[in-house]
Amino acid sequence: SNRGITSIKNNMFKNFKNLERLILRHNKIKSLDGKIFQGAKNLKYLDISYNFLKIIERKYFSECLSLEVFFATHNSIIEIKKNSFINSRNLNIVSFSYNPI
């Protein structure tokens, strides 16, 4: 976190099959590419708070089957696409606090 990251490329985490926790807080991320978390089937905890995201697309999390916790607080989110987390059946903590939605 807090690394000044502005973008993350598509399939960035494809080979991180054992990735369970990812914290991308306090960066400058404005958008995510397509299926950014493709292959991250064991990702359980994701925090993308304090960035500049505007839209949460369904395709971002389509393969996040193990996701349990998702934080996207303090962004600029104005839209969450329908069924964005439909495959994340274990998701039980979600926060979009401090967004304009």
VENVEN-V865881 format. One record per helix or strand of 2 or more residues. SS is the DSSP state (2 for helix, 1 for strand). FROM is the first residue (numbers start at 1). TO is the last residue. If there is no record, write none. Layout:
BEGIN
[[SS & FROM & TO] [SS & FROM & TO]]
END
This chain:
BEGIN
[[1 & 21 & 23] [1 & 45 & 47] [1 & 55 & 56] [2 & 58 & 61] [1 & 69 & 71] [1 & 79 & 80] [1 & 93 & 95]]
END
